[in-house]
Amino acid sequence: PYLERALNHHREARFRAHAADVLGIICPVTALGTLINALQDEDAVVLQAAAPSLQRVHPPPVES
């Protein structure tokens, strides 16, 4: 919950980006919505951290 709150509400983009990075490392499924919302962040550094983290938390299906 702390990382998700930081990603949603911290005023500094670098803190939001770090929160997104860590969520991508620990991969809690509960962070899925938070990471999706972070894709709308006004700062590109947050978006660049959120996108790969989202892929780690919820990888795209593998086609056979």
All heavy atoms as a GROMACS GRO file, in nm:
protein
  488
    1PRO      N    1   0.081  -0.121   0.000
    1PRO     CA    2   0.000   0.000   0.000
    1PRO      C    3   0.085   0.128   0.000
    1PRO      O    4   0.050   0.225  -0.064
    1PRO     CB    5  -0.083  -0.008   0.127
    1PRO     CG    6  -0.089  -0.154   0.161
    1PRO     CD    7   0.037  -0.211   0.106
    2TYR      N    8   0.199   0.128   0.070
    2TYR     CA    9   0.282   0.248   0.075
    2TYR      C   10   0.334   0.285  -0.064
    2TYR      O   11   0.328   0.401  -0.105
    2TYR     CB   12   0.400   0.229   0.171
    2TYR     CG   13   0.492   0.347   0.171
    2TYR    CD1   14   0.459   0.463   0.240
    2TYR    CD2   15   0.610   0.346   0.098
    2TYR    CE1   16   0.543   0.574   0.238
    2TYR    CE2   17   0.694   0.456   0.094
    2TYR     CZ   18   0.660   0.570   0.166
    2TYR     OH   19   0.742   0.679   0.161
    3LEU      N   20   0.384   0.187  -0.137
    3LEU     CA   21   0.436   0.214  -0.271
    3LEU      C   22   0.326   0.261  -0.366
    3LEU      O   23   0.348   0.348  -0.448
    3LEU     CB   24   0.507   0.090  -0.326
    3LEU     CG   25   0.637   0.053  -0.259
    3LEU    CD1   26   0.684  -0.084  -0.307
    3LEU    CD2   27   0.743   0.158  -0.285
    4GLU      N   28   0.210   0.201  -0.352
    4GLU     CA   29   0.099   0.242  -0.437
    4GLU      C   30   0.056   0.385  -0.407
    4GLU      O   31   0.028   0.462  -0.498
    4GLU     CB   32  -0.017   0.144  -0.422
    4GLU     CG   33   0.017   0.007  -0.478
    4GLU     CD   34  -0.094  -0.093  -0.458
    4GLU    OE1   35  -0.211  -0.058  -0.477
    4GLU    OE2   36  -0.061  -0.208  -0.423
    5ARG      N   37   0.054   0.421  -0.279
    5ARG     CA   38   0.021   0.560  -0.243
    5ARG      C   39   0.127   0.656  -0.296
    5ARG      O   40   0.093   0.764  -0.347
    5ARG     CB   41   0.009   0.574  -0.091
    5ARG     CG   42  -0.125   0.529  -0.036
    5ARG     CD   43  -0.147   0.576   0.106
    5ARG     NE   44  -0.037   0.545   0.198
    5ARG     CZ   45  -0.027   0.434   0.269
    5ARG    NH1   46  -0.119   0.340   0.260
    5ARG    NH2   47   0.076   0.415   0.350
    6ALA      N   48   0.254   0.617  -0.287
    6ALA     CA   49   0.361   0.703  -0.338
    6ALA      C   50   0.348   0.721  -0.488
    6ALA      O   51   0.364   0.832  -0.541
    6ALA     CB   52   0.497   0.644  -0.303
    7LEU      N   53   0.318   0.613  -0.558
    7LEU     CA   54   0.303   0.621  -0.704
    7LEU      C   55   0.184   0.709  -0.742
    7LEU      O   56   0.190   0.785  -0.839
    7LEU     CB   57   0.288   0.481  -0.763
    7LEU     CG   58   0.272   0.469  -0.913
    7LEU    CD1   59   0.383   0.542  -0.988
    7LEU    CD2   60   0.269   0.323  -0.954
    8ASN      N   61   0.078   0.702  -0.666
    8ASN     CA   62  -0.041   0.781  -0.698
    8ASN      C   63  -0.032   0.927  -0.655
    8ASN      O   64  -0.088   1.014  -0.722
    8ASN     CB   65  -0.165   0.720  -0.629
    8ASN     CG   66  -0.217   0.601  -0.703
    8ASN    OD1   67  -0.208   0.593  -0.824
    8ASN    ND2   68  -0.272   0.507  -0.629
    9HIS      N   69   0.038   0.954  -0.544
    9HIS     CA   70   0.021   1.086  -0.484
    9HIS      C   71   0.148   1.167  -0.457
    9HIS      O   72   0.136   1.285  -0.423
    9HIS     CB   73  -0.054   1.072  -0.351
    9HIS     CG   74  -0.187   1.006  -0.365
    9HIS    ND1   75  -0.291   1.063  -0.434
    9HIS    CD2   76  -0.232   0.886  -0.321
    9HIS    CE1   77  -0.395   0.981  -0.431
    9HIS    NE2   78  -0.362   0.874  -0.364
   10HIS      N   79   0.265   1.107  -0.469
   10HIS     CA   80   0.385   1.184  -0.435
   10HIS      C   81   0.402   1.298  -0.534
   10HIS      O   82   0.381   1.282  -0.653
   10HIS     CB   83   0.509   1.095  -0.433
   10HIS     CG   84   0.617   1.152  -0.347
   10HIS    ND1   85   0.695   1.258  -0.387
   10HIS    CD2   86   0.658   1.119  -0.222
   10HIS    CE1   87   0.781   1.288  -0.291
   10HIS    NE2   88   0.760   1.204  -0.188
   11ARG      N   89   0.444   1.413  -0.483
   11ARG     CA   90   0.454   1.530  -0.571
   11ARG      C   91   0.576   1.526  -0.661
   11ARG      O   92   0.579   1.591  -0.766
   11ARG     CB   93   0.453   1.658  -0.489
   11ARG     CG   94   0.572   1.675  -0.400
   11ARG     CD   95   0.568   1.808  -0.325
   11ARG     NE   96   0.689   1.821  -0.249
   11ARG     CZ   97   0.693   1.832  -0.118
   11ARG    NH1   98   0.582   1.833  -0.050
   11ARG    NH2   99   0.808   1.842  -0.056
   12GLU      N  100   0.679   1.449  -0.624
   12GLU     CA  101   0.801   1.443  -0.704
   12GLU      C  102   0.799   1.321  -0.797
   12GLU      O  103   0.779   1.209  -0.754
   12GLU     CB  104   0.924   1.439  -0.615
   12GLU     CG  105   0.945   1.568  -0.539
   12GLU     CD  106   1.077   1.571  -0.466
   12GLU    OE1  107   1.177   1.522  -0.523
   12GLU    OE2  108   1.079   1.622  -0.354
   13ALA      N  109   0.824   1.348  -0.923
   13ALA     CA  110   0.818   1.243  -1.025
   13ALA      C  111   0.919   1.131  -0.998
   13ALA      O  112   0.890   1.014  -1.021
   13ALA     CB  113   0.840   1.301  -1.164
   14ARG      N  114   1.037   1.166  -0.948
   14ARG     CA  115   1.138   1.062  -0.927
   14ARG      C  116   1.093   0.963  -0.820
   14ARG      O  117   1.122   0.844  -0.830
   14ARG     CB  118   1.275   1.121  -0.895
   14ARG     CG  119   1.282   1.197  -0.766
   14ARG     CD  120   1.419   1.264  -0.749
   14ARG     NE  121   1.417   1.347  -0.631
   14ARG     CZ  122   1.482   1.318  -0.520
   14ARG    NH1  123   1.557   1.210  -0.514
   14ARG    NH2  124   1.473   1.398  -0.416
   15PHE      N  125   1.020   1.009  -0.720
   15PHE     CA  126   0.967   0.918  -0.619
   15PHE      C  127   0.858   0.829  -0.678
   15PHE      O  128   0.851   0.710  -0.648
   15PHE     CB  129   0.913   0.996  -0.498
   15PHE     CG  130   1.020   1.046  -0.407
   15PHE    CD1  131   1.070   1.174  -0.422
   15PHE    CD2  132   1.072   0.965  -0.307
   15PHE    CE1  133   1.170   1.222  -0.338
   15PHE    CE2  134   1.172   1.012  -0.224
   15PHE     CZ  135   1.222   1.140  -0.238
   16ARG      N  136   0.774   0.888  -0.762
   16ARG     CA  137   0.670   0.807  -0.828
   16ARG      C  138   0.734   0.702  -0.918
   16ARG      O  139   0.691   0.587  -0.921
   16ARG     CB  140   0.574   0.897  -0.906
   16ARG     CG  141   0.496   0.992  -0.818
   16ARG     CD  142   0.379   1.059  -0.889
   16ARG     NE  143   0.411   1.124  -1.015
   16ARG     CZ  144   0.456   1.249  -1.027
   16ARG    NH1  145   0.476   1.323  -0.920
   16ARG    NH2  146   0.481   1.299  -1.147
   17ALA      N  147   0.839   0.740  -0.990
   17ALA     CA  148   0.908   0.646  -1.078
   17ALA      C  149   0.974   0.534  -0.998
   17ALA      O  150   0.967   0.417  -1.037
   17ALA     CB  151   1.012   0.719  -1.163
   18HIS      N  152   1.037   0.568  -0.887
   18HIS     CA  153   1.100   0.464  -0.804
   18HIS      C  154   0.995   0.369  -0.748
   18HIS      O  155   1.017   0.247  -0.741
   18HIS     CB  156   1.181   0.526  -0.690
   18HIS     CG  157   1.309   0.587  -0.735
   18HIS    ND1  158   1.408   0.517  -0.801
   18HIS    CD2  159   1.356   0.714  -0.723
   18HIS    CE1  160   1.509   0.598  -0.828
   18HIS    NE2  161   1.480   0.718  -0.782
   19ALA      N  162   0.881   0.423  -0.708
   19ALA     CA  163   0.773   0.338  -0.658
   19ALA      C  164   0.727   0.241  -0.768
   19ALA      O  165   0.705   0.122  -0.742
   19ALA     CB  166   0.656   0.423  -0.609
   20ALA      N  167   0.715   0.290  -0.891
   20ALA     CA  168   0.676   0.203  -1.002
   20ALA      C  169   0.781   0.095  -1.026
   20ALA      O  170   0.747  -0.022  -1.049
   20ALA     CB  171   0.655   0.286  -1.129
   21ASP      N  172   0.909   0.133  -1.020
   21ASP     CA  173   1.017   0.035  -1.037
   21ASP      C  174   1.009  -0.077  -0.934
   21ASP      O  175   1.018  -0.195  -0.966
   21ASP     CB  176   1.154   0.102  -1.027
   21ASP     CG  177   1.192   0.181  -1.151
   21ASP    OD1  178   1.140   0.149  -1.260
   21ASP    OD2  179   1.273   0.273  -1.138
   22VAL      N  180   0.993  -0.039  -0.809
   22VAL     CA  181   0.989  -0.138  -0.701
   22VAL      C  182   0.865  -0.226  -0.713
   22VAL      O  183   0.872  -0.348  -0.692
   22VAL     CB  184   0.998  -0.071  -0.563
   22VAL    CG1  185   0.979  -0.173  -0.451
   22VAL    CG2  186   1.132   0.000  -0.548
   23LEU      N  187   0.753  -0.168  -0.749
   23LEU     CA  188   0.633  -0.250  -0.769
   23LEU      C  189   0.656  -0.353  -0.879
   23LEU      O  190   0.606  -0.466  -0.871
   23LEU     CB  191   0.512  -0.162  -0.801
   23LEU     CG  192   0.455  -0.084  -0.682
   23LEU    CD1  193   0.353   0.018  -0.730
   23LEU    CD2  194   0.393  -0.179  -0.581
   24GLY      N  195   0.732  -0.317  -0.980
   24GLY     CA  196   0.765  -0.412  -1.086
   24GLY      C  197   0.859  -0.522  -1.040
   24GLY      O  198   0.859  -0.631  -1.096
   25ILE      N  199   0.937  -0.495  -0.937
   25ILE     CA  200   1.028  -0.596  -0.885
   25ILE      C  201   0.955  -0.693  -0.793
   25ILE      O  202   0.971  -0.814  -0.804
   25ILE     CB  203   1.145  -0.529  -0.809
   25ILE    CG1  204   1.234  -0.455  -0.908
   25ILE    CG2  205   1.227  -0.632  -0.730
   25ILE    CD1  206   1.335  -0.361  -0.844
   26ILE      N  207   0.870  -0.639  -0.704
   26ILE     CA  208   0.801  -0.728  -0.610
   26ILE      C  209   0.673  -0.787  -0.670
   26ILE      O  210   0.623  -0.887  -0.620
   26ILE     CB  211   0.773  -0.659  -0.475
   26ILE    CG1  212   0.683  -0.536  -0.492
   26ILE    CG2  213   0.903  -0.621  -0.407
   26ILE    CD1  214   0.645  -0.471  -0.361
   27CYS      N  215   0.624  -0.728  -0.776
   27CYS     CA  216   0.513  -0.780  -0.857
   27CYS      C  217   0.385  -0.816  -0.782
   27CYS      O  218   0.330  -0.925  -0.803
   27CYS     CB  219   0.560  -0.902  -0.937
   27CYS     SG  220   0.688  -0.865  -1.056
   28PRO      N  221   0.333  -0.729  -0.697
   28PRO     CA  222   0.204  -0.762  -0.636
   28PRO      C  223   0.091  -0.740  -0.736
   28PRO      O  224   0.082  -0.636  -0.801
   28PRO     CB  225   0.194  -0.663  -0.519
   28PRO     CG  226   0.271  -0.544  -0.567
   28PRO     CD  227   0.382  -0.600  -0.653
   29VAL      N  228   0.006  -0.838  -0.750
   29VAL     CA  229  -0.106  -0.828  -0.844
   29VAL      C  230  -0.198  -0.712  -0.804
   29VAL      O  231  -0.261  -0.650  -0.889
   29VAL     CB  232  -0.183  -0.961  -0.851
   29VAL    CG1  233  -0.305  -0.951  -0.939
   29VAL    CG2  234  -0.091  -1.070  -0.902
   30THR      N  235  -0.201  -0.681  -0.676
   30THR     CA  236  -0.285  -0.571  -0.629
   30THR      C  237  -0.241  -0.436  -0.685
   30THR      O  238  -0.318  -0.341  -0.682
   30THR     CB  239  -0.285  -0.564  -0.475
   30THR    OG1  240  -0.150  -0.549  -0.429
   30THR    CG2  241  -0.346  -0.689  -0.415
   31ALA      N  242  -0.120  -0.426  -0.736
   31ALA     CA  243  -0.068  -0.300  -0.790
   31ALA      C  244  -0.106  -0.280  -0.936
   31ALA      O  245  -0.073  -0.176  -0.994
   31ALA     CB  246   0.083  -0.294  -0.776
   32LEU      N  247  -0.174  -0.374  -0.994
   32LEU     CA  248  -0.206  -0.367  -1.136
   32LEU      C  249  -0.279  -0.237  -1.172
   32LEU      O  250  -0.238  -0.166  -1.264
   32LEU     CB  251  -0.291  -0.488  -1.174
   32LEU     CG  252  -0.313  -0.516  -1.320
   32LEU    CD1  253  -0.181  -0.539  -1.391
   32LEU    CD2  254  -0.403  -0.635  -1.338
   33GLY      N  255  -0.383  -0.204  -1.100
   33GLY     CA  256  -0.458  -0.082  -1.129
   33GLY      C  257  -0.376   0.044  -1.110
   33GLY      O  258  -0.386   0.139  -1.188
   34THR      N  259  -0.294   0.044  -1.006
   34THR     CA  260  -0.208   0.159  -0.979
   34THR      C  261  -0.110   0.182  -1.092
   34THR      O  262  -0.086   0.295  -1.135
   34THR     CB  263  -0.134   0.139  -0.846
   34THR    OG1  264  -0.230   0.117  -0.743
   34THR    CG2  265  -0.050   0.259  -0.811
   35LEU      N  266  -0.051   0.073  -1.141
   35LEU     CA  267   0.045   0.085  -1.252
   35LEU      C  268  -0.024   0.128  -1.381
   35LEU      O  269   0.030   0.206  -1.458
   35LEU     CB  270   0.120  -0.047  -1.271
   35LEU     CG  271   0.222  -0.077  -1.162
   35LEU    CD1  272   0.268  -0.222  -1.171
   35LEU    CD2  273   0.342   0.017  -1.170
   36ILE      N  274  -0.143   0.078  -1.402
   36ILE     CA  275  -0.219   0.121  -1.521
   36ILE      C  276  -0.248   0.271  -1.513
   36ILE      O  277  -0.230   0.344  -1.611
   36ILE     CB  278  -0.349   0.039  -1.536
   36ILE    CG1  279  -0.315  -0.105  -1.575
   36ILE    CG2  280  -0.443   0.103  -1.638
   36ILE    CD1  281  -0.431  -0.201  -1.570
   37ASN      N  282  -0.289   0.317  -1.396
   37ASN     CA  283  -0.314   0.461  -1.378
   37ASN      C  284  -0.187   0.542  -1.398
   37ASN      O  285  -0.194   0.655  -1.448
   37ASN     CB  286  -0.372   0.488  -1.240
   37ASN     CG  287  -0.514   0.437  -1.226
   37ASN    OD1  288  -0.582   0.415  -1.324
   37ASN    ND2  289  -0.556   0.417  -1.103
   38ALA      N  290  -0.072   0.488  -1.360
   38ALA     CA  291   0.054   0.560  -1.373
   38ALA      C  292   0.090   0.584  -1.520
   38ALA      O  293   0.170   0.673  -1.550
   38ALA     CB  294   0.166   0.485  -1.303
   39LEU      N  295   0.032   0.507  -1.610
   39LEU     CA  296   0.057   0.530  -1.753
   39LEU      C  297   0.000   0.663  -1.800
   39LEU      O  298   0.034   0.710  -1.909
   39LEU     CB  299  -0.002   0.414  -1.836
   39LEU     CG  300   0.060   0.278  -1.812
   39LEU    CD1  301  -0.014   0.173  -1.894
   39LEU    CD2  302   0.208   0.277  -1.845
   40GLN      N  303  -0.085   0.724  -1.718
   40GLN     CA  304  -0.142   0.855  -1.750
   40GLN      C  305  -0.069   0.969  -1.680
   40GLN      O  306  -0.113   1.083  -1.687
   40GLN     CB  307  -0.290   0.857  -1.709
   40GLN     CG  308  -0.374   0.751  -1.776
   40GLN     CD  309  -0.375   0.763  -1.927
   40GLN    OE1  310  -0.387   0.873  -1.980
   40GLN    NE2  311  -0.362   0.653  -1.996
   41ASP      N  312   0.041   0.938  -1.612
   41ASP     CA  313   0.115   1.040  -1.538
   41ASP      C  314   0.165   1.148  -1.634
   41ASP      O  315   0.199   1.119  -1.749
   41ASP     CB  316   0.233   0.977  -1.464
   41ASP     CG  317   0.290   1.068  -1.356
   41ASP    OD1  318   0.365   1.160  -1.389
   41ASP    OD2  319   0.258   1.043  -1.239
   42GLU      N  320   0.170   1.270  -1.584
   42GLU     CA  321   0.214   1.382  -1.667
   42GLU      C  322   0.365   1.383  -1.692
   42GLU      O  323   0.412   1.451  -1.783
   42GLU     CB  324   0.172   1.514  -1.603
   42GLU     CG  325   0.233   1.534  -1.466
   42GLU     CD  326   0.172   1.649  -1.388
   42GLU    OE1  327   0.054   1.677  -1.407
   42GLU    OE2  328   0.246   1.707  -1.309
   43ASP      N  329   0.439   1.306  -1.613
   43ASP     CA  330   0.585   1.306  -1.626
   43ASP      C  331   0.631   1.178  -1.697
   43ASP      O  332   0.597   1.067  -1.657
   43ASP     CB  333   0.649   1.315  -1.488
   43ASP     CG  334   0.792   1.363  -1.496
   43ASP    OD1  335   0.873   1.293  -1.559
   43ASP    OD2  336   0.822   1.470  -1.440
   44ALA      N  337   0.710   1.194  -1.800
   44ALA     CA  338   0.755   1.081  -1.882
   44ALA      C  339   0.839   0.981  -1.804
   44ALA      O  340   0.834   0.861  -1.832
   44ALA     CB  341   0.834   1.131  -2.003
   45VAL      N  342   0.914   1.027  -1.705
   45VAL     CA  343   0.998   0.935  -1.628
   45VAL      C  344   0.911   0.834  -1.552
   45VAL      O  345   0.949   0.718  -1.537
   45VAL     CB  346   1.095   1.011  -1.535
   45VAL    CG1  347   1.024   1.078  -1.419
   45VAL    CG2  348   1.204   0.921  -1.485
   46VAL      N  349   0.794   0.875  -1.509
   46VAL     CA  350   0.702   0.785  -1.439
   46VAL      C  351   0.645   0.684  -1.538
   46VAL      O  352   0.639   0.564  -1.512
   46VAL     CB  353   0.590   0.863  -1.368
   46VAL    CG1  354   0.492   0.769  -1.300
   46VAL    CG2  355   0.650   0.961  -1.268
   47LEU      N  356   0.605   0.733  -1.653
   47LEU     CA  357   0.552   0.644  -1.756
   47LEU      C  358   0.657   0.541  -1.798
   47LEU      O  359   0.626   0.423  -1.814
   47LEU     CB  360   0.507   0.726  -1.877
   47LEU     CG  361   0.438   0.644  -1.984
   47LEU    CD1  362   0.303   0.703  -2.015
   47LEU    CD2  363   0.524   0.637  -2.106
   48GLN      N  364   0.782   0.585  -1.813
   48GLN     CA  365   0.889   0.494  -1.853
   48GLN      C  366   0.918   0.389  -1.746
   48GLN      O  367   0.966   0.281  -1.778
   48GLN     CB  368   1.016   0.574  -1.886
   48GLN     CG  369   1.002   0.655  -2.012
   48GLN     CD  370   1.117   0.753  -2.032
   48GLN    OE1  371   1.197   0.777  -1.943
   48GLN    NE2  372   1.124   0.811  -2.151
   49ALA      N  373   0.891   0.418  -1.621
   49ALA     CA  374   0.909   0.320  -1.514
   49ALA      C  375   0.786   0.230  -1.501
   49ALA      O  376   0.797   0.111  -1.475
   49ALA     CB  377   0.936   0.390  -1.382
   50ALA      N  378   0.669   0.288  -1.522
   50ALA     CA  379   0.545   0.213  -1.502
   50ALA      C  380   0.522   0.108  -1.610
   50ALA      O  381   0.475  -0.002  -1.580
   50ALA     CB  382   0.426   0.308  -1.497
   51ALA      N  383   0.554   0.139  -1.734
   51ALA     CA  384   0.526   0.046  -1.844
   51ALA      C  385   0.597  -0.089  -1.828
   51ALA      O  386   0.532  -0.194  -1.831
   51ALA     CB  387   0.560   0.110  -1.978
   52PRO      N  388   0.728  -0.093  -1.806
   52PRO     CA  389   0.792  -0.224  -1.788
   52PRO      C  390   0.751  -0.293  -1.658
   52PRO      O  391   0.743  -0.416  -1.652
   52PRO     CB  392   0.942  -0.195  -1.790
   52PRO     CG  393   0.956  -0.049  -1.772
   52PRO     CD  394   0.827   0.014  -1.813
   53SER      N  395   0.722  -0.214  -1.555
   53SER     CA  396   0.675  -0.274  -1.430
   53SER      C  397   0.540  -0.341  -1.451
   53SER      O  398   0.515  -0.450  -1.399
   53SER     CB  399   0.665  -0.168  -1.320
   53SER     OG  400   0.794  -0.124  -1.284
   54LEU      N  401   0.455  -0.277  -1.526
   54LEU     CA  402   0.324  -0.335  -1.557
   54LEU      C  403   0.341  -0.466  -1.632
   54LEU      O  404   0.271  -0.564  -1.605
   54LEU     CB  405   0.242  -0.236  -1.637
   54LEU     CG  406   0.101  -0.278  -1.674
   54LEU    CD1  407   0.018  -0.309  -1.552
   54LEU    CD2  408   0.034  -0.169  -1.757
   55GLN      N  409   0.435  -0.472  -1.724
   55GLN     CA  410   0.459  -0.596  -1.799
   55GLN      C  411   0.511  -0.707  -1.708
   55GLN      O  412   0.482  -0.824  -1.731
   55GLN     CB  413   0.558  -0.572  -1.912
   55GLN     CG  414   0.497  -0.495  -2.026
   55GLN     CD  415   0.592  -0.482  -2.143
   55GLN    OE1  416   0.710  -0.457  -2.124
   55GLN    NE2  417   0.540  -0.497  -2.263
   56ARG      N  418   0.586  -0.671  -1.605
   56ARG     CA  419   0.635  -0.775  -1.512
   56ARG      C  420   0.523  -0.824  -1.422
   56ARG      O  421   0.516  -0.943  -1.392
   56ARG     CB  422   0.752  -0.720  -1.430
   56ARG     CG  423   0.880  -0.708  -1.511
   56ARG     CD  424   1.001  -0.679  -1.424
   56ARG     NE  425   0.997  -0.549  -1.362
   56ARG     CZ  426   1.044  -0.437  -1.417
   56ARG    NH1  427   1.097  -0.439  -1.538
   56ARG    NH2  428   1.038  -0.322  -1.352
   57VAL      N  429   0.436  -0.732  -1.380
   57VAL     CA  430   0.325  -0.771  -1.292
   57VAL      C  431   0.222  -0.851  -1.370
   57VAL      O  432   0.167  -0.949  -1.321
   57VAL     CB  433   0.260  -0.647  -1.227
   57VAL    CG1  434   0.133  -0.684  -1.152
   57VAL    CG2  435   0.359  -0.581  -1.132
   58HIS      N  436   0.195  -0.809  -1.491
   58HIS     CA  437   0.095  -0.877  -1.575
   58HIS      C  438   0.150  -0.895  -1.715
   58HIS      O  439   0.121  -0.815  -1.805
   58HIS     CB  440  -0.033  -0.793  -1.579
   58HIS     CG  441  -0.149  -0.864  -1.639
   58HIS    ND1  442  -0.162  -0.884  -1.774
   58HIS    CD2  443  -0.257  -0.922  -1.581
   58HIS    CE1  444  -0.275  -0.950  -1.797
   58HIS    NE2  445  -0.333  -0.974  -1.682
   59PRO      N  446   0.231  -0.998  -1.735
   59PRO     CA  447   0.291  -1.019  -1.868
   59PRO      C  448   0.185  -1.051  -1.974
   59PRO      O  449   0.081  -1.110  -1.943
   59PRO     CB  450   0.386  -1.136  -1.848
   59PRO     CG  451   0.342  -1.202  -1.723
   59PRO     CD  452   0.268  -1.102  -1.642
   60PRO      N  453   0.211  -1.011  -2.097
   60PRO     CA  454   0.116  -1.045  -2.205
   60PRO      C  455   0.113  -1.196  -2.226
   60PRO      O  456   0.210  -1.267  -2.199
   60PRO     CB  457   0.173  -0.973  -2.326
   60PRO     CG  458   0.313  -0.940  -2.294
   60PRO     CD  459   0.326  -0.938  -2.145
   61PRO      N  460  -0.001  -1.245  -2.272
   61PRO     CA  461  -0.010  -1.390  -2.296
   61PRO      C  462   0.088  -1.435  -2.404
   61PRO      O  463   0.115  -1.362  -2.499
   61PRO     CB  464  -0.155  -1.411  -2.342
   61PRO     CG  465  -0.210  -1.277  -2.370
   61PRO     CD  466  -0.122  -1.174  -2.306
   62VAL      N  467   0.138  -1.554  -2.388
   62VAL     CA  468   0.231  -1.611  -2.485
   62VAL      C  469   0.150  -1.691  -2.587
   62VAL      O  470   0.070  -1.776  -2.551
   62VAL     CB  471   0.333  -1.704  -2.414
   62VAL    CG1  472   0.426  -1.768  -2.516
   62VAL    CG2  473   0.411  -1.626  -2.311
   63GLU      N  474   0.170  -1.657  -2.712
   63GLU     CA  475   0.101  -1.730  -2.818
   63GLU      C  476   0.181  -1.851  -2.858
   63GLU      O  477   0.302  -1.847  -2.866
   63GLU     CB  478   0.080  -1.638  -2.938
   63GLU     CG  479  -0.012  -1.522  -2.907
   63GLU     CD  480  -0.041  -1.439  -3.031
   63GLU    OE1  481  -0.039  -1.494  -3.142
   63GLU    OE2  482  -0.067  -1.319  -3.014
   64SER      N  483   0.110  -1.961  -2.882
   64SER     CA  484   0.181  -2.084  -2.922
   64SER      C  485   0.164  -2.114  -3.068
   64SER      O  486   0.097  -2.056  -3.140
   64SER     CB  487   0.136  -2.202  -2.840
   64SER     OG  488   0.003  -2.197  -2.804
   0.00000   0.00000   0.00000
